[in-house]
Structures are given as C-alpha cells and as structure tokens.
Amino acid sequence: MKNERLTWLSVILTVAVLSIAVCRLDLMLAAVMAVLLGITVYPWRWDGAAYVAFVLYSSVLSSLLLLVSELLDLTGLIGGVYYGGVSVAWLLILLSMTGAAMTAGLMISICLNRYTAAVISKRWMLLFALAFAIGVASIYMFPLSVNLYYSGYAMFNDDVRLDYDRISDRLLMAPSLCSIVMGFLWSVGLRQCSIPYDHNELLQGGKV
C-alpha cells in the first residue's frame, strides 16, 4: 500500500487525540476524531487503497495541532489565558478541530467519488469539506448551550439583559467563528495542494 507509514502516523495521532477527548468528556471533538479515524482506514481496509500524501499530511497536521493544544491546556501553560473572556486554549482546540473536520469531510467526498456512482470534482470536494466543518461547528452550539445553561451562564433573553458581560454569546459564537476563519485558510491550503492531482487520483492503489 502506498503511503503506508503516513497512514499509520495519521491513525496513531488520531487515536491519541481521540483518547484525550474521551478522557476529558469532549464529546464533539471525540466524534470528529472518530469520523476522521474511520474514514482514514476505510479505503485501506476495503481494498488496500490509500489517500495521496497531502490528504494524509492534512490529517497529521490537524491531529498534531490538536494534540499540542490539548497538552498546553492540560499542563496549565495557557490554561489560564483568556481573550475577551474566552479561554485561548479552547480557541486553539476549536481552530485545530476545524482542520480535522475539513480533512474528514474531504476524505468522505473522496470515498464517495471512488466507491459510489457519484462523480465529484475537486472544487465540490473542497466545498463539501468546508460545509462539513461548518456543520460540525453549528451542531456544537447545541450541546454547548445546554452545558452553559446548567453551568449557570445567562442564556435566555431575560437573563442576558442582566448579564452585561454577555460572555455566553461569545462562548456560543466561538465554534462558528473559528470554523469560518480556519476553514477558509485550510481550504486554500488544500486547494493549492490538490492542483497536481485529478479528482480520481486522490485515492491510490487498491481495486478500481
């Protein structure tokens, strides 16, 4: 199998981040990493195919960023640093999670192009990846709002009028804002890296 070592590295880093997310009860990050892990090994297990290098590097980079962000938060190096009342460590995790979600979305679209009757161009693959990442951030708002409510933050209109800091608004908008900013940057990088490849060449090896 081509890029076997890179695939293994991607799997190991993804499992490491998934383990930390589960231990910290970060269910949204755990779900994203579980999807990334599953879609990384799917073509490998199905017919021995592997993604091209830049797709796997995207997975490795996003997992490394997540691992570093989680470790910085756990060790307390930036755990007490806040920007506008929002933890900088959490913002770094959200930004890195967007990269992982975009990579997972791109891999899903590549597999749909390979293993189904769908014919998906590279631009539509990137659009699907971006939509997937923003969709993850949008879904994140629902469990986050429940968590904030039970943690005592002002959530309803009557409560928010009494909360002049309006910190709950910033916390709720953080996932979406991070996904838009990082999603744009990540999509530009993926677009540039995908130029040398045809949309049917993003999975190599295996049975066609």
Beta strands, then each sheet from edge to edge (+ up, - down):
strand 1: 50-51
strand 2: 82-83
strand 3: 86-87
strand 4: 203-204
sheet 1: 1+ 4-
sheet 2: 2+ 3-
end
